[in-house]
Amino acid sequence: STQSTGVLLVHIAIRNTMEQLKPSDREAAEFKNRLKNVREEMNKGKVDLAILSNMENIFYLSNYQTVGGCVQVLLLTQDDVHIITRELEATNAEFRTSVSYSFYNESQDPIDVLVKEISNRYNPDNIRVVGLEYNTTRLTFKQMNQLQSNLLHHFPSGSLSDVSHLVSTLRLTKSPLEIEKVRRAAAIVHAGLRAGVAAAEPGILETNLGGVVLKAMCGEGCEYTAYPVFLCSGATGCLGHYTPSQKRVVEGEVVFFEIGGCFERYHAARMYSVFLGDEEPEWFSSAEAIVRKAVSVGRQMMKPGTRAKDVDKVMRDIISKYPHQHKQSERSGYSIGIGFYTDWSNPDFYIHPASEAEFQENMTIHLIPWIQLPGKGAIGFSDTVLVTNQGGISLFEGHYYNRNLQTISL
């Protein structure tokens, strides 16, 4: 009938639209290679079954994503990959991935369903070691205990192992495709900052200024970011991770931005400070010069094999020469890339005074030596940097803007 034909055409149109969410051929090849690399690491650690629950790692291996705050895991063996999620979120597995999936409904206990799926899929005789992400932010303490107890019951001859770093360490170095996506995210941040700097005038509400930034970034294709826009004016810059409030910006204050852009879940970020007034005071201009110098020198040092603590020390020594009272950040950088609520960093690589971690080629790093000035606010001019054999390369092409929106070099 005409009606049934119409319904069929609508269904086909919907499916064709949804198919656009699937990975491209290039991305599919990348996911295949990632699974191969993780399985090699599982072999080395003698892990027969990995149960991954951190969304960043699930996405990295499958393209599955959602902001839904529910139990969702990826099961991985040498010959199987399977997602378990809530019924509502199952559409994300169907249309975003090429991975098999199953789901639980609202009346079911998700851990019970997970364990039952594991029981149906895997022979206990073939599973000696089960890996769990003990650093997960997606399972409650109660759920993790329940899962461990049930797993030990189902695999009486098996043992549990911590695979918290199994995937995240592989995520530290980026492929050419991933670097392209971080560059796209940097272009989004660039647009947001230019708009924010232009609109930062006395009298504007912090929330309105944040809206200007978001509008510009969305105009460049920004997706939802793992963190909100961080924006403070004056003394509020001395509050950690302060977000825009109903406070009005006042002449003579410093407006501090820390903005992240997101493109296909990959992030870049940048800090930027502007002084609202006809003439910058010495305490601001000297702080700007010294922070920019620390960023520049630190970036040049970022070569494979260099220790994070050594880069941190050099930048910290530069900033310590600032003559006015200030507080340095305890962390001066971190790996940045895939992000979901509420983090765009990879905790497997931080830059701080005690970090023995070494830079690797094709890492992407948010380099953030910055300071807070009591009663005045925050001074930061950070950079998202690609690590190369010649040193770090700014993914913002090394440019900043002055109050007249003129582009200036670092």
C-alpha positions, 0 to 999 in steps of 0.5 A: 500500500501507499502508506506502508511504502511511505513508512518503509521509505521513512525507515530507510531514510532514518537508517541512512542518516544514522549510518553517518554516525558509524566510523568511516573506513579510516576510523574503522581501520584505526579501531581494528588496530587499537583492539589488536594493540590492547589484545597484545598487552592483554597477552603480555599480562596474561589477562583472558577477559578485560571488563572495561568501564571507563567511557574514554576507553570504551570509546577508544576501542569501539566509538561507543559514546553517551552522556547517560550516567549508567552502568555500561561496560565493554567485554574484551577477549582475544576473539570477542568484543561486546558492549553491555549498556542500559536499554535506552543507550543501546541505540548508541551501540547499534548506530555508532559502533560495529560491535555486538551489544546487549542491554538491561532494562530499568527493572533489572540489576545491571551487575546481575545482567552483566555477570549473566552475559559473561556466564553465557559468553565465556567458558570458565575453563578458558578464563584464568585472569579477569581484568577490571578497571579499579580506577573506574569512575563509572561503577559505584563501590557497591557495584564493583564489590558485587561484580568482583564477588560474582566473578570469583563465583563464576570463575572459581579457578580464576583471579582478578587483575587491575587493568586500569592502565591497559588502554589509557597508556596506549591512548597517550600517543596519538595517531595522525587521525587523532592529531587531526581531531585535536587540531580541529578542537584547537581551531574551535578554542581559537574561535571561542577565545577571539570572541571572548576577548573581544566581548570582555568589557566592563559591565558584562556578566560573566555568564553572558561572556561565557555565552559569547565563547560558547556561541563562537565555538559551536559555530565552529562545530564544537560538541559538548565538552568534558568541562564547562567554560572556566571564566573568572574576573578579578579575585574569583580567579583565585578560586579553583575551576571557577565557572561563570557566575552572575558577577559583573566584570569590572574595569581594572580586573583581570579576566581569565579564560580556560576554554576547551574545544571538542571535536569528535570527543577529542579536546584541545584547551587554552588559558588566556588572561586579559586586563580590562583597562587603558594601561596594563599595570606592571604586575600584570604585564610582567606576569604575562611575560614570565608565564609566556616565557615558561610556556615557550621554554617548556614547549621547546623541551618537550622531546621524546625521552625528556622527563616530565619533572625536568620540564616542570622544574625549568618552568617553575624556576622561570615563574619563581622569578616573578617579583610579586606575591603569587601561587604557582599551580602544582601541576604544569601540564597533562595529556589531553585528548578523549574526554567525557564528563568531567575530564579531558585529561589522561591521568596516566601523564601529568607534569609536576615536580615528582613525575618520572614519566617521559614524553613520547612522540605524538603525545598531545599535552596541555601545557599550563604553567600559570599563577594566581595573584591574591586579590587580583586573579589568575594569569595563564597563557597555556598551550596545547602541544604536540610532542615531536623529536624537534620539541613541542609544536603548538597546535594553535600555531603559537599565536595569541591575541592582544586586546585589539584582537591582533595576532601576536607570536609567543 
